[in-house]
Structures are given as C-alpha cells and as structure tokens.
Amino acid sequence: MNTSREIDKEIEEEMAALISKEFRRPSMRIDEFLDEYSALLQQAKKDKTELVAAQFDWSLMPKYDRYLALLFLAAAETVNAELAMPEIKKEYDERLETLLFNLSVLREVAMHIVSNPKNDDVINSYNRIIENRGKANAATTVVDLVAFIRDYPTEAAQICPAGIRVDECYLDEVKQRALTLIKMKGSVVIGAKEVSAVYSRKKRLLTLSMRATAHIKKYARIAFVKNRKYYVDNYVSKVRRRQSIRYSQNKTVTNVP
C-alpha cells in the first residue's frame, strides 16, 4: 500500500499532467459536490465486497479519499483568497487615486520648469520621464518627477498648483507615497497570481474527483446490474435527480395547452 506521501506525490503529478481542455466542472455547487462525493466514497466502502467482485481495483480508494481531503482544503483556500484579495486591491486603488492627483501637481510644476527658460536639455529630460507613462506606471513617474523638480527649486517655488506649495517636504511625502504604492503593486500582482493558482488547483482536483466518481459508478453498475433500484438509490446523484425532476415538471407545465 502506498504511503500518504507517495499518494500526495502521485496526485500532484496527475494534476500537473492535466491540460485545460480536460478540466471538468460538476453541474452543482462545490459544497453539493463535496457532500455527494463524500457520500459516494462511504457507500463504496459499504459495498466493498460487491465492487471488488466486479473487478474494481480497491487499491485506488486511499487516493480517492485523498482527493476529497485535498478538495476540501482547496475549496476553503479559494474562499479565503477571494475574501483577502478585494481588500488589498481596494487599498491599492484608493492610494493610486491620491497619487494620480499628486502626479498632476508635479507635472504642472515640471512643465513650468521646462518653459522658464526654455532649454533643450531640460525639455529632453522631462520628455524622457513622461514618455509612454500611463496610469499603470504612475508611481515610477512620480519618483522620476520628484528627482527632476528637486534640481530646480527656485522655479518650482514660483507656482502653487491647486494651492499646493511643492517644497522639499511635499516632494518627500509624495515620493514616499509612490514607493509604498510600488511595493503594494507587487503584492497585488502576487496576490492575483496566488488566487489564480488556488483556482487552478481546485479545478484540477475537481476534475480528478469527478473521474474517480465516474470510475466508482462504472463498477457499481456492474456489481448491481441485477439490482437496479439499489444502484439508483445509492449511486445516482441526488442533486442530479432533483434537477431532472424540476426539469420534467417545468417541461410538463410548458407543454400544457
């Protein structure tokens, strides 16, 4: 019998081998699938003698049990990731809005510096800073503009955009705000990747669990071929049966003349 570590290694290899077009999704909520898969495993253990007699490989059961445990964990991790990510993103977006205002102030000061007096070297320095800089790069643009403005304190002191005095104190504050946002952007990107990885793991475990479900049911049909009622009562999805009943009822109502 494989150890738990060997089983986990085998499962990780199975998940890694899956490609996106092989992913499967149950026609029910994840909590409903977890309940049904758990019940199916318990039923299979009750019917071990019959399933083995039908040539079911019982050595697969520890792995199928492990699918369930890992899928429970993956479902919980997905919920936790969904709860954590919006808060980080919300704070990042709020800080970005403030920094965009700071950027508009710095740009106005920088344009004043460029135009008084006009100097090709100064103009070229300014153009290099703002070239191809959109909202996504606002923080790095702010850092560069702070450095640029610091070289021209006299000109910077001549105007007050939005009533703001752009002095050393303001430049330090804005630069620190930009550096904080740069660090946060890394967290947001990493967080997004982590959420994606959690979702991918859940999809892969769902696919493997659904394969296990189909495999157990295949041998249950063979084992209870002469007792169809027992098979239906214990192995056919209760959620799917309820869905079929609702579909039939709706169809009947629709077809009433």
Secondary structure, 3 states (H helix, E strand, C coil): CCCHHHHHHHHHHHHHHCCHHHCCCCCCCHHHHHHHHHHHHHHHHHCHHHHHHCCCCHHHHHHHHHHHHHHHHHHHHHHHHHHHHHHHHHHHHHHHHHHHHHHHHHHHHHHHHHHCCCCHHHHHHHHHHHCCCCHHHHHHHHHHHHHHHHCCHHHHCCCCHHHCCCCHHHHHHHHHHHHHHHHHHHHHHHHHHHHHHHHHHHHHHHHHHHHHHHHHHHHHHHHCCCCHHHHHHHHCCHHHHHHHHHHHHHHHHHCCC
